[in-house]
Amino acid sequence: MYPEIQIGPLTLQTFGLMFALAFLAAGALVWRRLEELGKPGDWAYEMGFAALIGGVVGSRLYFIVENYDQVSDDLLGNLFSGSGLVWYGGVLGGALAVVLWAWWRGFLGLTLLDVAAPALALGYAVGRIGCQLSGDGDYGEPWDGPWAMSYPDGVVPTEERVHPTPVYETLAMALGAWLLWRLRDRVRPGMLFALYLVYAGAERFLVEFVRRNDAVALGLTAPQLQSVAMILAGAAWIAIVVRRHGAITRAAADGAARDAG
């Protein structure tokens, strides 16, 4: 594990480096897609900055709400602490900030959601590399399988061999980003984001079975319950579009329009 990289007198946190790289990778993907759509590519900078600020604030607030009993004695100090960044809170805060930015730019609509979908998957995949490098405790349950790992030098060290769940998530979400990018011109507006909800929700739901989080209801962890909500929202959206238009693909929709004409 490499929680820190020493460059002369400078100490860099690998999680922070990958966090920054995740935003750069996602921003590059957004830039390219915006240019394909005839929009200014540098909107990606603005969108990324909004997502960064909103995501950090949202993740901190989510952490405080989830752990109120532990942090209630120093709410202000914990609000500005560098630890305790919760992914779902970051998504909610970042999404709200991007929506406000899009409203200001007149870009609020289904296209915005579709532009964001592959970038969200890619950013998550890169960010999980930071979890793996730093050994920040996001690893899984004890396991003696062929690719089990220990994290003796991690930020949250363990000598036990465990499931390297950050690796699982990086591979799964990198594949998801590639699939969503390939589908970007093939599905109806909004469907790329709906597919992202289903895919990302299913990925997190499944990986939770080998992570260390405790069950909170119905034998499921809090991330699993949140993942179920994502899956249901995406699936319902897809079902409504299929019911109304017969398919989620653009080609099928265009063909149906020609037949009707």
C-alpha positions as CSV (number, residue, x, y, z in Angstrom):
1,M,0.0,0.0,0.0
2,Y,1.1,3.6,-0.7
3,P,-1.0,5.9,1.5
4,E,1.6,8.7,0.9
5,I,4.1,9.5,-1.8
6,Q,7.2,11.5,-0.6
7,I,8.7,13.9,-3.2
8,G,11.5,15.7,-1.5
9,P,9.9,17.7,1.3
10,L,6.5,17.3,-0.2
11,T,4.1,14.5,1.0
12,L,1.2,13.7,-1.3
13,Q,-1.7,11.6,-0.2
14,T,-2.5,8.9,-2.8
15,F,-6.2,9.1,-2.1
16,G,-6.2,12.8,-2.8
17,L,-4.2,12.3,-6.0
18,M,-6.6,9.8,-7.3
19,F,-9.6,11.9,-6.2
20,A,-8.2,14.7,-8.3
21,L,-7.4,12.4,-11.2
22,A,-11.0,11.1,-11.1
23,F,-12.3,14.6,-11.7
24,L,-9.8,15.2,-14.5
25,A,-10.8,11.9,-16.2
26,A,-14.5,12.6,-15.8
27,G,-14.0,16.2,-17.0
28,A,-12.1,15.0,-20.1
29,L,-15.0,12.7,-21.0
30,V,-17.5,15.5,-20.5
31,W,-15.4,17.9,-22.6
32,R,-15.4,15.5,-25.5
33,R,-19.1,14.8,-25.3
34,L,-20.0,18.5,-25.1
35,E,-18.0,19.2,-28.2
36,E,-19.8,16.3,-30.0
37,L,-23.1,18.0,-29.1
38,G,-21.9,21.4,-30.3
39,K,-21.5,22.9,-26.9
40,P,-18.5,24.7,-25.5
41,G,-16.0,22.2,-24.3
42,D,-14.8,24.4,-21.5
43,W,-18.2,24.0,-19.8
44,A,-16.6,20.8,-18.5
45,Y,-14.4,22.9,-16.3
46,E,-17.4,24.7,-14.8
47,M,-19.4,21.5,-14.4
48,G,-16.4,19.7,-12.8
49,F,-15.8,22.6,-10.4
50,A,-19.5,22.7,-9.4
51,A,-19.5,18.9,-8.8
52,L,-16.3,19.1,-6.8
53,I,-17.5,21.8,-4.4
54,G,-21.0,20.3,-4.1
55,G,-19.6,16.7,-3.8
56,V,-17.2,17.5,-0.9
57,V,-19.8,19.5,1.0
58,G,-22.5,16.8,0.4
59,S,-20.2,14.0,1.4
60,R,-19.2,15.7,4.7
61,L,-22.8,16.6,5.6
62,Y,-23.9,13.0,4.8
63,F,-21.1,11.7,7.0
64,I,-22.1,14.0,9.9
65,V,-25.8,12.9,9.6
66,E,-24.8,9.2,9.6
67,N,-22.4,9.5,12.5
68,Y,-24.1,12.3,14.5
69,D,-23.7,10.6,17.8
70,Q,-19.9,10.4,17.3
71,V,-19.4,13.9,16.0
72,S,-22.1,15.9,17.8
73,D,-19.6,17.3,20.3
74,D,-17.7,19.1,17.6
75,L,-20.0,19.6,14.6
76,L,-18.0,22.6,13.1
77,G,-14.7,20.8,13.4
78,N,-16.0,17.7,11.8
79,L,-17.7,19.7,9.0
80,F,-14.3,20.9,7.9
81,S,-12.4,17.7,8.7
82,G,-10.5,16.0,5.8
83,S,-11.8,12.6,6.7
84,G,-15.1,10.9,6.4
85,L,-16.2,11.4,2.8
86,V,-19.3,9.4,2.0
87,W,-19.8,8.5,-1.7
88,Y,-23.6,8.8,-1.7
89,G,-23.5,12.2,0.0
90,G,-20.9,13.3,-2.5
91,V,-23.2,12.2,-5.4
92,L,-26.2,14.1,-4.0
93,G,-24.3,17.2,-3.2
94,G,-22.4,17.2,-6.5
95,A,-25.6,16.5,-8.4
96,L,-27.4,19.5,-6.8
97,A,-24.5,21.8,-7.6
98,V,-24.4,20.6,-11.2
99,V,-28.1,21.1,-11.6
100,L,-27.8,24.7,-10.3
101,W,-24.9,25.3,-12.8
102,A,-26.9,23.8,-15.7
103,W,-29.9,26.0,-14.8
104,W,-27.6,29.0,-14.9
105,R,-26.2,27.9,-18.3
106,G,-29.6,27.0,-19.8
107,F,-28.4,23.4,-20.2
108,L,-30.8,21.7,-17.7
109,G,-32.5,18.7,-19.2
110,L,-32.1,15.0,-20.1
111,T,-29.0,15.7,-22.2
112,L,-27.2,16.9,-19.1
113,L,-27.9,13.7,-17.4
114,D,-26.7,11.6,-20.3
115,V,-23.5,13.6,-20.6
116,A,-22.8,13.0,-16.9
117,A,-23.5,9.2,-16.9
118,P,-20.3,7.8,-18.4
119,A,-18.2,10.4,-16.5
120,L,-19.8,9.4,-13.2
121,A,-18.9,5.8,-13.8
122,L,-15.3,6.7,-14.9
123,G,-14.7,9.0,-12.0
124,Y,-15.9,6.4,-9.6
125,A,-13.6,3.8,-11.1
126,V,-10.6,6.0,-10.8
127,G,-11.5,7.1,-7.3
128,R,-11.6,3.5,-6.1
129,I,-7.9,3.2,-7.2
130,G,-7.2,5.7,-4.5
131,C,-9.0,3.6,-1.9
132,Q,-6.9,0.6,-3.0
133,L,-3.6,2.5,-2.9
134,S,-4.2,4.1,0.5
135,G,-5.8,1.1,2.1
136,D,-8.5,3.4,3.6
137,G,-10.7,0.6,5.1
138,D,-12.9,0.1,2.0
139,Y,-11.6,-3.4,1.6
140,G,-13.9,-6.4,2.1
141,E,-14.4,-9.3,4.6
142,P,-11.7,-11.8,5.5
143,W,-11.1,-14.3,2.7
144,D,-8.5,-16.9,1.7
145,G,-9.1,-16.9,-2.0
146,P,-6.4,-16.7,-4.7
147,W,-6.4,-12.9,-5.1
148,A,-7.0,-12.0,-1.4
149,M,-4.9,-9.2,0.0
150,S,-3.8,-7.7,3.3
151,Y,-3.4,-4.0,3.9
152,P,-0.7,-3.9,6.7
153,D,0.5,-0.4,5.7
154,G,-2.9,1.1,4.9
155,V,-4.5,4.1,6.5
156,V,-6.8,1.5,8.1
157,P,-4.4,-1.4,8.4
158,T,-5.2,-5.1,8.5
159,E,-3.0,-8.1,8.6
160,E,-5.9,-10.3,7.5
161,R,-6.2,-11.4,3.9
162,V,-9.5,-9.9,2.7
163,H,-11.5,-9.2,-0.5
164,P,-9.8,-6.3,-2.4
165,T,-13.2,-4.7,-3.0
166,P,-11.8,-1.4,-4.4
167,V,-10.2,-3.5,-7.2
168,Y,-13.6,-5.1,-7.9
169,E,-15.3,-1.8,-8.1
170,T,-12.7,-0.2,-10.3
171,L,-12.9,-3.0,-12.8
172,A,-16.7,-3.1,-12.8
173,M,-17.2,0.7,-13.1
174,A,-14.5,1.0,-15.7
175,L,-16.5,-1.5,-17.8
176,G,-19.7,0.4,-17.0
177,A,-18.1,3.7,-18.2
178,W,-17.0,2.0,-21.5
179,L,-20.5,0.5,-22.1
180,L,-22.3,3.8,-21.4
181,W,-19.9,5.7,-23.7
182,R,-20.5,3.2,-26.5
183,L,-24.3,3.6,-26.1
184,R,-24.2,7.4,-26.0
185,D,-25.7,7.9,-29.5
186,R,-27.8,4.8,-29.6
187,V,-30.4,5.4,-26.9
188,R,-33.2,7.9,-26.4
189,P,-32.5,11.0,-24.3
190,G,-32.4,10.2,-20.6
191,M,-31.9,6.5,-21.1
192,L,-28.1,6.6,-20.6
193,F,-28.6,8.0,-17.1
194,A,-31.3,5.5,-16.4
195,L,-29.0,2.7,-17.4
196,Y,-26.3,4.2,-15.2
197,L,-28.6,4.2,-12.2
198,V,-29.3,0.5,-12.8
199,Y,-25.7,-0.5,-13.4
200,A,-24.1,1.5,-10.6
201,G,-26.8,0.5,-8.2
202,A,-26.4,-3.2,-9.1
203,E,-22.6,-3.0,-8.8
204,R,-22.6,-1.5,-5.3
205,F,-25.4,-3.8,-4.2
206,L,-23.5,-6.9,-5.2
207,V,-20.1,-5.8,-3.9
208,E,-21.6,-5.1,-0.5
209,F,-22.0,-8.8,0.1
210,V,-18.3,-9.1,0.5
211,R,-17.6,-5.7,2.2
212,R,-17.5,-5.1,6.0
213,N,-20.5,-2.9,6.4
214,D,-23.1,-4.0,8.9
215,A,-26.7,-4.8,8.0
216,V,-29.2,-2.1,9.0
217,A,-32.6,-3.5,7.7
218,L,-33.9,-6.6,5.9
219,G,-30.4,-8.1,6.2
220,L,-29.0,-5.4,3.9
221,T,-26.5,-2.7,4.5
222,A,-27.3,1.1,4.1
223,P,-25.4,1.3,0.8
224,Q,-27.4,-1.8,-0.4
225,L,-30.7,-0.1,0.5
226,Q,-29.6,3.1,-1.3
227,S,-28.6,0.9,-4.3
228,V,-32.0,-0.7,-4.4
229,A,-33.5,2.8,-4.7
230,M,-31.2,3.6,-7.6
231,I,-32.0,0.4,-9.4
232,L,-35.7,0.8,-8.9
233,A,-35.6,4.4,-10.1
234,G,-33.6,3.5,-13.2
235,A,-35.7,0.5,-14.0
236,A,-39.0,2.4,-13.6
237,W,-37.7,5.1,-15.9
238,I,-36.7,2.6,-18.6
239,A,-40.1,0.8,-18.2
240,I,-42.0,4.1,-18.7
241,V,-40.0,4.9,-21.9
242,V,-40.5,1.4,-23.3
243,R,-44.2,1.6,-22.6
244,R,-44.5,5.0,-24.3
245,H,-42.1,4.5,-27.2
246,G,-41.7,0.8,-27.6
247,A,-37.9,0.8,-27.1
248,I,-35.1,2.8,-25.5
249,T,-33.0,2.9,-28.6
250,R,-32.9,5.8,-31.1
251,A,-32.9,3.5,-34.1
252,A,-36.1,1.8,-33.0
253,A,-37.7,5.1,-32.3
254,D,-36.7,6.5,-35.7
255,G,-38.0,3.4,-37.4
256,A,-41.3,3.6,-35.6
257,A,-41.7,7.2,-36.7
258,R,-41.0,6.4,-40.3
259,D,-43.5,3.5,-40.2
260,A,-46.2,5.8,-38.7
261,G,-45.5,8.4,-41.5
